[in-house]
Amino acid sequence: YYELLVNTEDENDKIAYTKKHVLSINTHVQQLSEKKYEDIYEMESPNFVLLFIPIESAFALALNVDNTLYNKAFEKNIVIVTPTTLFLLKLLKRWQGIPLLSIPKSFFKVYKSS
């Protein structure tokens, strides 16, 4: 819906596509949560799932409309990431030698304490 949103000139369509865009992300978070990927026993999996949104502005728009989106996902063990956050996580790993799978926990501990 984001592509439709940015390519339309009609204001009513923009409003409708924005709502559908945010609903789509919320639905995807719910679907990922129901799959319980973090509970797979046969493999060593992290206790969270990354939801990659490749277009920064698409995520920014969704957050502007629903500022609880990120926290709602995080409460379901879903971490929403964008190219920038993946790059930052990679930098943290390189600089601090933190194993990649443990970065989100340590990252958010630092974030919450400030």
C-alpha positions as a Python dict, from the first residue, in 0.01 Angstrom:
ca = {
    (1, 'Y'): (0, 0, 0),
    (2, 'Y'): (294, 231, 56),
    (3, 'E'): (377, 238, -316),
    (4, 'L'): (16, 320, -399),
    (5, 'L'): (22, 594, -136),
    (6, 'V'): (331, 769, -269),
    (7, 'N'): (211, 745, -629),
    (8, 'T'): (-139, 885, -584),
    (9, 'E'): (-237, 1249, -610),
    (10, 'D'): (-583, 1206, -460),
    (11, 'E'): (-598, 1308, -93),
    (12, 'N'): (-876, 1061, -11),
    (13, 'D'): (-672, 780, -162),
    (14, 'K'): (-369, 891, 41),
    (15, 'I'): (-568, 866, 362),
    (16, 'A'): (-708, 524, 267),
    (17, 'Y'): (-369, 386, 160),
    (18, 'T'): (-203, 518, 475),
    (19, 'K'): (-456, 335, 691),
    (20, 'K'): (-412, 18, 485),
    (21, 'H'): (-32, 49, 507),
    (22, 'V'): (-37, 68, 888),
    (23, 'L'): (-294, -211, 911),
    (24, 'S'): (-77, -425, 684),
    (25, 'I'): (225, -386, 914),
    (26, 'N'): (15, -460, 1223),
    (27, 'T'): (-129, -768, 1052),
    (28, 'H'): (217, -890, 956),
    (29, 'V'): (337, -845, 1315),
    (30, 'Q'): (38, -1047, 1438),
    (31, 'Q'): (98, -1324, 1181),
    (32, 'L'): (467, -1349, 1269),
    (33, 'S'): (380, -1359, 1638),
    (34, 'E'): (138, -1647, 1584),
    (35, 'K'): (405, -1856, 1409),
    (36, 'K'): (617, -1859, 1727),
    (37, 'Y'): (947, -1880, 1539),
    (38, 'E'): (1129, -1797, 1861),
    (39, 'D'): (1003, -2125, 2013),
    (40, 'I'): (1157, -2359, 1756),
    (41, 'Y'): (1334, -2628, 1956),
    (42, 'E'): (1521, -2810, 1680),
    (43, 'M'): (1748, -2518, 1614),
    (44, 'E'): (1927, -2256, 1813),
    (45, 'S'): (1705, -1959, 1743),
    (46, 'P'): (1694, -1618, 1908),
    (47, 'N'): (1401, -1528, 2129),
    (48, 'F'): (1280, -1268, 1882),
    (49, 'V'): (1195, -1232, 1514),
    (50, 'L'): (1321, -951, 1294),
    (51, 'L'): (1062, -784, 1075),
    (52, 'F'): (1256, -606, 803),
    (53, 'I'): (1097, -299, 645),
    (54, 'P'): (1327, -205, 356),
    (55, 'I'): (1201, 149, 304),
    (56, 'E'): (1282, 383, 594),
    (57, 'S'): (1013, 631, 502),
    (58, 'A'): (748, 356, 495),
    (59, 'F'): (829, 269, 857),
    (60, 'A'): (852, 637, 957),
    (61, 'L'): (507, 700, 811),
    (62, 'A'): (361, 403, 996),
    (63, 'L'): (514, 525, 1323),
    (64, 'N'): (374, 873, 1269),
    (65, 'V'): (27, 726, 1230),
    (66, 'D'): (59, 465, 1507),
    (67, 'N'): (332, 557, 1754),
    (68, 'T'): (268, 235, 1951),
    (69, 'L'): (350, 14, 1654),
    (70, 'Y'): (709, -58, 1752),
    (71, 'N'): (631, -130, 2118),
    (72, 'K'): (336, -354, 2032),
    (73, 'A'): (561, -557, 1804),
    (74, 'F'): (840, -573, 2062),
    (75, 'E'): (597, -706, 2325),
    (76, 'K'): (531, -996, 2085),
    (77, 'N'): (906, -1064, 2044),
    (78, 'I'): (913, -896, 1705),
    (79, 'V'): (1185, -639, 1644),
    (80, 'I'): (1108, -411, 1350),
    (81, 'V'): (1426, -321, 1165),
    (82, 'T'): (1512, -101, 869),
    (83, 'P'): (1834, -74, 668),
    (84, 'T'): (1963, 186, 915),
    (85, 'T'): (1894, -20, 1226),
    (86, 'L'): (2052, -328, 1068),
    (87, 'F'): (2358, -120, 984),
    (88, 'L'): (2376, 11, 1342),
    (89, 'L'): (2342, -340, 1483),
    (90, 'K'): (2626, -451, 1258),
    (91, 'L'): (2840, -161, 1384),
    (92, 'L'): (2764, -251, 1745),
    (93, 'K'): (2871, -607, 1677),
    (94, 'R'): (3193, -497, 1516),
    (95, 'W'): (3282, -234, 1777),
    (96, 'Q'): (3187, -424, 2089),
    (97, 'G'): (3230, -783, 1981),
    (98, 'I'): (2873, -856, 2086),
    (99, 'P'): (2728, -1171, 1925),
    (100, 'L'): (2475, -1065, 1662),
    (101, 'L'): (2185, -1258, 1818),
    (102, 'S'): (2223, -1081, 2153),
    (103, 'I'): (2242, -728, 2014),
    (104, 'P'): (1872, -638, 2035),
    (105, 'K'): (1854, -719, 2408),
    (106, 'S'): (2167, -520, 2490),
    (107, 'F'): (2069, -240, 2255),
    (108, 'F'): (1734, -195, 2425),
    (109, 'K'): (1880, -216, 2775),
    (110, 'V'): (2097, 85, 2686),
    (111, 'Y'): (1805, 259, 2518),
    (112, 'K'): (1569, 213, 2814),
    (113, 'S'): (1825, 332, 3068),
    (114, 'S'): (1877, 669, 2902),
}
